[in-house]
């Protein structure tokens, strides 16, 4: 192997490890959500590569929104399908009328006490505008995420991601987690091989 190529490969692997996004032995899948890491609500890195092989619902959430009641439906969906490989990932955001003003501890308490949330949650995240998190930069990019790209319209926008880390569907805030269309899309995704 050419020395320059070997150094470039090692440098790229080191960058992935330094970013907390994987290991040289198993780099995250480029061009999918598995290439990203968010900060967990507990402050520890939460690499989305840890969900590789699972069906993932990525949803920006808020505690003081007209759609906050959807936490209940998201938790019910998670409980119903988690043994088949479904993961709900809630990403609190204060980007829409400051409807998520609390600290991570307050958000976690609110979700557990009011809705019994047990699915993974991140620390607060920017889903639009300046400082947008790279995950949401990817999700909202028409170039990178195809027909599913486009701005986040409000709290509780939902992305359905297949076992391979690619977006399968996107649902507006008004589509409830228990709606027949949403549940059917989740069941279809769970039935598809990696």
N, C-alpha and C positions, 0 to 999 in steps of 0.2 A: 504494500500500500504506500502511496506517495506520502511523504512526511507532512506536507501542508494539508492534505486531505485528512490524515489521522488527527492532526492538531485541531482542525475545524470540527471534526466529529466529536472529539473529546470536549472541546469548548462548548459545543451545543448541548451536550449531555450535562455538563456542569451548570450551564445556565438554567436548564430545566430543574435540576436539583435545587439550585439556589433559589429559584422562584417558588419552591415548595410544590411543584406541579408533577412530580413523578420521580422516577429513578432511572439511571442509565440503562438498567436491565429492562425496564418497561416504560418507555416514554408514552405520554398521553397521545391519543389519536388526534392528529392535527385536523383542523376543519370540522371539529365536532365540539360539543359542550364539554367533553371529557378533557379538553386541553386547558380548562380554566380551574382556578382555585378561588374560593371566596373565604372570608373569615367567618367561622362558625359563631353562633350567638354566644358561645362560651369563650370566645376570643382565640380559639385554636384554628389553624388552617383546616379548611374543608375542601380537599381536592375533589372535583367532580369525577375524576378518574376512579374514585372509590365506588362509584355507581355503575361502572362499566358492566354491561350485561343486564342491567335493570331497565325498566321503563320508568321514565322520570317526568313528573309534572313540575315545571318551574313556574312559580307564581309570585309576583310582587304583591306584598300584603301591607296593610295598615290597620291600626287599632281604632281609629276614630273616623271611619269611612262608612258610607251607606251600604257598602258591600262587605263590611267586617263580619257579618253573620255567616259568610261563606266559609269561615274557618270550620264551622260545624260540619258542613258538607265535605270539605277537604279531609277532615279527620275521619269521617265515616267512610269515604272512598279509600283512604289509606288503610284503615282497619280491615275493610272488605277484601282488598287485593294485595296487601303487603306480602303475604305468604306466596303469592304467585310472581312476585318480583317488582311490585310497584313501589316507587318512592315519591313522596311529595316533598318538594324543597321550597319552603317559604322564605322569601327575601324581603324583609321589612324595608320600606322606602318612605321617606318624608318629602318626596318630590311633588305631591299633588295636594295643594292647600294645607301643607304642614299637618297632615293627618296621621303622622307617626312621630310624635314629638318625644316619646319616652326613651329612656336608656335601654340597653339590651336586657338588663335584669328586669326592668319594668315590663318590657314587651314579653319576655318569657313568662313572667308571673301572670300577666293578663291572659295570654294564650292558654296557659295550663288551667288557671282558675275558672275562666269563663267558657272555654271550649274543649278542655281536656286534650290539647294538642300534644301529640307524641312524635309527629314527623319532624325531620331535621329542619332547623331554621338557621339563617345566617345573621351576622351582625347587620346593622343598617347599611344600605347600599344605594348608590345613585343609579337610577335606571334611565335617566335622560339628561341632556344638557351638559354643561361643563363638569368634568370630573366623572362622567359616566363610567361605570365599571366595565372592564374589558369583556366580561360575559355578556352584558347587555349591549355593548357596542357590536358584538358578534350577532346576538339574537335579533337586533333591530336593523342590521345591515342587509339590504336587498342583494348586494354583491356576494356576501358571505352566507346568508341564510335564505336566499331565494325568495320565493313567494311569501314566506313567513316573516320577512323583514318588514320594517316600518315602525314608526314611533310607538312607544307605549302610550296608550290613550288614557289610562287611569289605573288606579289600584285594582288588583285582582285580574290582570291580564294573565292568561295561562298559555304556556308552551308545552306541548306533548312531545316528548323526546323518546325515540326508540332505543332498543337495547344496544344499538351501534353508536349512539350519541348524536344521531342526526334528527333534526326536527321533523315531526310527522304531521303536526297540526298546530294551529293557534286559535285560541278562543278569547273573545272579548270579555270584559268584566261582567256583562249582563248574563253570560252563559254560566249557569250554576253548576257546581261540581256534580250534583245528582241528576242533572238533565239527561234525558235519553241519548241525545247526540254525543254528549261528553262521555258518558259511561260506555257507550258503544265504541267510541274511538279508543278509549283506554283498554277495553276488552280485546279489541282487534290487535292493538299493539302488544298486549301480553301474549297473544296467541301466535305472534310471528317469531320465527327463530332469529337469532343474532345475525 
